Every structure is written in structure tokens, then in C-alpha cells.
Amino acid sequence: MKREFYLVDRKRNFNKFWIIELDNKSFTTINGRIGTKVRKVHKEFSSAELAKDEYDKLINSKLKKGYIEGSIKNLAEFVPMDWTAKEMSEEVFWEIVSLFDWRQLGNDEAVMKPAIKALSQMSEESIFKFKDLLAEKLFALDTMEIAKHIGEDAYVNDNTFFSVDTFLYARCVVVANGVDLYKSVLDDPTKMPKDLYFEGLLYLSELAYTLKTGREMDYITSKSYETFSNVEAWQ
């Protein structure tokens, strides 16, 4: 049993699709932004009844969010995302991050490629603003309590070696995984991902700027994201 849904918000140029297919005791969902690579998730249940219940709940949730049922192939008025018309903001920052292609995990630049391309279509000022917003978020995550929960390399005390670079790359993982995880870790440091690092996020702005202009980016953020910069959070 396969059903397709789409969501188009022309005011924000926000186009998404969601497909779900039920098969006895399991279902598969495929979702993404129209025109970008998709994400596919398969879930197994102990019974067909449980699978159907969750299937119905997810469909109702999408409908409440404004999704319309129908094939995206029949969406005659579809307009591809135009990043040149956008200005950087908190919301657009997370939209850019959501473009990461995690099927390329292991190659940071490949993971970020869709985001780099999108950001490069925006103004130079927006690229600088993206870097500022990233620095602000990494600064907010620069706390002793969060550092205690990054896994094997966690902070113990001032007398035990602690890698400032490792903690920075661990904080990058939080931002790279989107706004929900970011807010969750700020609220509860124990939800910090363990032993995961994503250094490449630090260079997304530079790669987008070079792609756009052919030049190297020379810009210093207003806030430092280096470990221990958030002095109050380490006292």
C-alpha cells in the first residue's frame, strides 16, 4: 500500500515530498526536498497491526502539517528551489544544513555538496552570515557539561588531557544533524552524540564562497567557536 504526499510553500520557496509504502509488518518512507537527493527509512514491527497503526499516525501527522496527497509527477506548478532569492536567516541556516547527503558519510565535502551548492547561489553577505550563525551555535555548545558527554574523549578535569580540537569537531556533529538535535543537546548535555566528529562543517562557508567567486574567503566571525571561548560556561 503506497501513498505519496507533497508540500509546496511558494512564499518561502519550500518544496518537499514524502512517500510511505506499507508491506505487512513493515513500511518504508522516502522523503526530501524536491530536486535534491532523498532519504529512505525502513521500519519493522512485531505485527501487521502495529505497522498499520504507525503508518496511519504518520500519514495523519503529515496531513496536519499541510501535506497534500498526490504524485509529485503531477505537480504542474512546481517551482524548483531558488536560493538566489533567499537571504540568510536562522530558518534558512537550518534549511541549508538539512541538505546534507548522509549517504556519503566518510567524505565530509561529499556530504555537504548539496548545501555548498545552495549556499554558493546566495549573496556573499549571506555566506558571511551563515558563518556567523555557525560560530554562534558552536559557541553555545562550548560548555563544560556538554564536554563531559562526548564519549571516550570527554572532559574529566583540568588535570587530565582534553583535546580542544576533538571537542570542536564533536560540536560540529550536533549542528550538522539539525536544529532538533542542537536544541536537545543544549537542553540536556547527556544527549550529546558519543565519539562522532564532523570537522568539515567548519569549511562549508569557505567552499561555498570559493565556488561562487573563485576566490578564497577572508572573513572573521564576530564570535569565536574555539573551545574554551565560552568562558562563563567553563567556570
N, C-alpha and C positions, 0 to 999 in steps of 0.2 A: 504494500500500500504506500504509494509515493505521492507526496504533496509538495507544491512549490509556492513560495511567497516572495514578495519583493517590497521594498520601502524606498520611496523617492521623496526627498525634501529639496525642492528646487531653490528655496530661499538660501539654504546652506550648501547647495550642490552636493547633497549627501545621498548616495545611491547604494543600496545593499540588497542582497538576496539571501534566502535561507531555504534549504531543501531538506526534507526529512522522509526517510523510507523505512517503514516498519516491516519486519520479517520474523514472524512468530515470537520468539523470546528475545529479540534484539532489534535495535534500529540504528540507522546511520544518518548523521546530519552533515550537510555541506553548506558552508556559509562564507561570505566575504563581501567585499565591495565590488560592485560591477566594474569589470575591466581590469581587475587585479587577480593575483593568484588566490586560490581558495584554501579553506581549512576543512579538513574532514575528520569526524569523530565517530567512532563505533562503540556502542554500549550493549553489554549483555546483561540479561536479568534471569532470575531463577524461575520465572514463569511467564507465559504469554500475557497473563492478566496484568502483571506488574509492568511489563514493557508497554502494553497498551495504555495503562493509566498515565505513565510518564510521557508517552507520546502525545496524549491528549492535552496534558498540562502544558507542555512546551508549545504546542500549537496555539492554545488559548493565550499564553503569555505573549506570543508574537502578535497576535491579533490585537491585544490590548495596547501594544506599542505602536500600532498603526500600520502593520504589515498588511498587504493585500494579497489574497491568494490568486495565483495565475502564473503562467510561464513567463520568465523574463524574455524569452524569444519573441513574445507577442507585445512587448512593451514599445509601442510605436514612437512614443515621445521621449524615449530615453536620451539623456544628455550625459556624455562622459564627464568625469570629474575634471573641472578646470581649476588647477591650482594657481594659475596666474591671477585669478580674480580674488584670491583669498589674501587676508592679512594675518600675520601671526598673532595668536591669542592662546590662552590656556586651553581652550577647546581644540583649536587647530593643532597645537603641540601634540596632544594625545591622539589626534587623528593620524598625524604623521607616524607616530610610534606604532600605531595599530597596523601599519602597512608591512611590518617586518615579516619576512618569509622564513618561519622557523624550520621549514623542511631543509633549509641549507645550514642547519646548526653545525658548527665546527669551522665555519668560514664567516667571520663577523661581517665582512664587507658584502658578501653574497646575501646574508640575512637582511642587511639594511638596504640593499639595492633599490627596492621599490620606494622606500622612504627617501633615499638620496635623490632619486629622480624627481619625486614630487616636490621636495623642498627646493631643488635647483630651479624649478619653474616659478618660484616666488621671488619677491624683490630681495635685493641684498639686505635691506633693513630687516626684512622678516627672517632671513637666515641668521643675522646677528641676534635678533630677539629670541630665536629658537635656542641659540647657545646660552643666552642669559637665563632663559627659563630652565634649561637643563642644569645649569650651575646652581640655581636656586633650589632645585629639587634634591640634588646631590648634597648640598649644604644642609638641608633639613634632615637628611638621613644620616648625617655625620654626628652620631651620638654614641656615648659610651654604652648605653643599654643595647642599642642595635648591634654594636661591635661585638658584644658578648654572645651573639647568637648567629654568627656566620658559619659555624661548623668547626672543622679542625683547626683553622687559623684564627679562632675567636680571641678577642682581647681578654686577658686574665687579670693583670695588674701592671703597674708601672715598672715592676722589676722583671717582667717576663717579655721576651721579644714579641713584638707585634708589627706586622708589615703594613705600613700606611698605604702602599700601592694595592696590596691584596684587598684591603677593606674598601678602597675606592672602586675597584673593579667589581666587588660584590654589590656595592650600592648601585652600580650601573645595571646590574641584573634586575633590580627592583623596578627601576624606571622603564627599562626595556620591555618589561612584561605588562605594562599598562597602568592606568590610573587606579584600578581596583586593588591591585597588589600594593601599589605605592601607599595608598591611604590605609590599607590594612596593616602594613608594617609600621607606619607612623603611630597608629593606634595601639598596636601590640607587637613589640620587638621580637617576641618569640616566633612570630610568623615569618621572620626573615628566612629566605631560601638558604639552604646549607651547601657549602662547598661548590658554589656556582659563581662564575665570573664572566663579564662581558665588556672587556676593555674597549672594543671597537666603538661603542656608543660615544666615547669622548671625541671621536673624529668625524662624526656624521656631518656636522655643520661645515667643517673644512672640505670634506669630499663634495658636498653639495655646492659649495661656493666655487670650488675649482671647476666642477662640471659646468657651472653657469658662466663663469667669467674667463676660465683658462688661467687664472692667477691663484697664488697661494693666499689664504685668508690670514689677515693680520688684525686680530681683534681680541681685546682683553675683556673678560666679563666683569660686571660690577661686583659680583660676589665670588669668592674663591670656593672651589669644590674640593680642594685638597684636604686630606684627613687632618683633623685637629683644628680646622678653620673655625668650626662652630664651637668656640671656646666655652660658652656657657654650658653647652650640653656635655662637656667633658669634665666639669667641675664636680 
